[in-house]
Amino acid sequence: MWLYISDGFLSIVAHRDLPMHLLVRARHPEHIQALLPDVEQSVLQSADYPFRAVVHRTVVQRALASYMMVMEYDNFKNSITDEPYHDVCLDVWTTMWKYGLREGGL
């Protein structure tokens, strides 16, 4: 799953060896901390997502539920304060808008 939150982009996948855990990956170390401030991160320099954390599924579930319960913005892009990250999200938004037009959107 790709997850875009106001303070970062995460890739969350099932852990290959620990069925009750997820591998939370990021390209910026602060992005994992934004959602999961208390987890220990590791760094794998050669990986496409070098910053990683092995996290129990229930911890991720609680963090996502908490994020949604306190969310107050009504426009995701406007909630992003990191300008380079905002620009990346705008690029994603534009790409998906074009995809919607091509794939039968309005």
C-alpha positions in Angstrom: 0.0 0.0 0.0 1.2 3.5 -0.8 0.1 5.9 1.9 0.3 9.7 1.5 -0.2 11.6 4.7 0.4 15.3 5.3 3.9 14.7 6.6 5.1 12.0 4.3 4.9 9.1 1.9 5.1 5.5 3.1 5.1 2.1 1.4 3.6 -0.5 3.7 3.8 -4.2 2.8 3.4 -7.5 4.5 6.5 -8.7 6.2 7.8 -11.8 4.4 8.8 -13.8 7.5 6.5 -12.3 10.3 2.9 -12.7 9.4 1.6 -10.4 12.1 4.0 -7.6 11.1 4.2 -5.1 8.4 7.3 -3.6 6.7 6.9 0.2 6.7 9.2 1.8 4.2 10.1 5.4 3.3 12.5 7.4 1.2 12.9 10.0 4.0 13.5 9.1 7.6 11.0 11.7 9.0 8.2 10.2 7.0 8.1 7.0 9.1 8.4 9.1 12.3 5.4 11.2 11.2 3.0 8.3 11.5 4.9 6.0 13.9 7.1 8.2 16.1 8.1 5.5 18.6 9.2 2.7 16.2 12.9 1.9 15.6 14.1 2.4 12.0 16.8 0.7 10.1 18.6 1.9 7.0 19.3 -0.2 4.0 21.3 2.1 1.7 20.9 -0.1 -1.4 17.1 -0.3 -1.2 14.6 1.8 -3.2 13.1 2.6 0.2 16.1 2.9 2.4 14.3 3.7 5.7 12.4 0.8 7.2 10.6 -0.3 10.3 9.2 -3.7 11.2 5.9 -3.0 13.0 3.1 -5.1 14.4 0.0 -4.8 12.3 -2.0 -3.6 15.3 0.4 -0.7 15.9 0.0 0.5 12.3 -3.7 0.0 12.5 -3.9 2.2 15.6 -1.7 4.9 14.1 -3.8 5.1 11.0 -7.0 5.2 13.0 -5.6 7.9 15.2 -4.5 10.0 12.2 -7.9 9.8 10.7 -9.6 10.7 14.0 -7.7 14.0 14.4 -7.6 14.9 10.7 -9.1 18.4 10.2 -8.0 19.4 6.7 -10.5 19.4 3.9 -7.8 19.6 1.2 -4.9 17.2 1.4 -2.5 19.1 -0.8 -3.0 22.3 1.3 -2.2 20.4 4.5 1.4 19.7 3.3 3.9 22.2 4.7 7.1 20.6 3.2 7.3 22.4 -0.2 9.3 19.7 -2.1 6.9 17.0 -0.8 3.9 19.1 -1.7 5.3 19.3 -5.3 5.7 15.6 -5.4 2.1 15.1 -4.2 0.9 17.6 -6.8 2.7 15.6 -9.5 0.9 12.4 -8.3 -2.4 14.2 -8.2 -1.9 15.4 -11.8 -0.9 12.0 -13.0 -4.0 10.3 -11.4 -6.2 13.1 -12.8 -4.9 12.3 -16.3 -5.4 8.6 -15.7 -9.0 9.2 -14.7 -9.6 11.1 -17.9 -8.0 8.3 -20.0 -9.7 5.5 -18.2 -13.3 6.7 -18.6 -13.5 9.4 -15.9 -15.6 12.5 -16.4 
